[in-house]
Amino acid sequence: FGFDLKKLASQAELALKADLGDLPSMEEITFLGTGWTVGLALEAALKTREAAAFWAEAYPAMDYRHGPLSISQPGRAVWAFGEIEPALVADIKKTGALFESSTLDPLAHLIKAQRLAIALARVRGLNPDLPRNLSYSIILK
């Protein structure tokens, strides 16, 4: 498929070590993507909801500007997978919300989002391996 797996693997290692900063203290996170990274945004929101019973949403980046931007404020975060329009980044930052982005490959950046889901669960006193109200969870050994 044209992926440089060595580069992706090294970026995945960086994502495993990346500082989560203030993200675990946020009250809500909105994940954004463009093109194929919209799927990553949806996955990140799903993981934070499942693992931590945490409120998260996901949108195509430009759809976010047409209404959901109104929920952005201090104490909330907007996380972009891949590059998004600079004017949208400026609009997000004006709200006081924390803006998360990365120069990592979006697939590697998803690892950081999955780590965040685990951190959020721990902050909330939940076991991320046993999501609430789910009857079955796949655990790889």
Residue pairs with C-beta under 8 A, 6 or more apart in sequence:
7 105
8 105
8 107
8 108
11 104
11 105
11 108
12 107
12 108
12 111
14 104
14 108
15 104
15 108
15 109
15 110
15 111
15 112
15 115
16 111
16 115
18 102
18 112
18 115
20 112
20 115
20 116
20 119
22 77
22 98
23 29
23 77
23 98
23 100
23 116
23 119
24 116
24 119
24 120
24 123
25 123
26 75
26 76
26 77
26 98
27 55
27 75
27 76
28 54
28 55
28 56
28 57
28 71
28 75
28 76
28 77
29 45
29 48
29 54
29 55
29 56
29 57
29 76
29 77
29 78
29 79
29 116
30 45
30 56
30 57
30 58
30 59
30 64
30 68
30 71
30 72
30 76
30 77
30 78
30 79
31 40
31 41
31 42
31 44
31 45
31 56
31 57
31 58
31 59
31 79
31 80
31 81
31 113
32 41
32 58
32 59
32 60
32 61
32 64
32 78
32 79
32 80
32 81
32 84
33 39
33 40
33 41
33 42
33 58
33 60
33 61
33 80
33 81
33 82
33 106
34 60
34 61
34 62
34 82
34 83
34 84
35 82
37 81
37 82
37 106
38 58
38 59
38 60
40 81
40 106
40 107
40 109
40 110
40 113
41 58
41 59
41 79
41 81
42 58
43 110
43 113
44 56
44 58
44 79
44 81
44 110
44 113
44 114
44 117
45 56
45 57
45 58
46 56
46 58
47 113
47 114
47 117
48 54
48 56
48 113
48 116
48 117
48 120
49 55
49 56
50 117
50 131
50 134
51 117
51 118
51 120
51 121
51 126
51 128
51 131
52 117
52 118
52 120
52 121
52 123
52 124
52 126
52 128
53 121
53 124
53 126
53 132
54 117
54 120
54 121
54 124
57 68
59 68
61 80
61 84
61 85
61 88
62 85
62 88
64 78
64 88
65 88
65 91
69 91
69 92
69 95
72 78
72 92
72 95
72 96
72 97
73 95
73 96
73 97
74 96
74 97
76 97
76 98
77 97
77 98
77 99
77 100
78 92
78 97
78 98
78 99
78 100
79 99
79 100
79 101
79 113
80 89
80 99
80 100
80 101
81 106
81 109
81 110
82 106
83 101
84 101
89 99
89 101
92 99
93 99
102 108
102 109
102 112
104 112
117 128
118 128
121 127
121 128
122 128
126 132
129 137
129 139
130 137
131 137
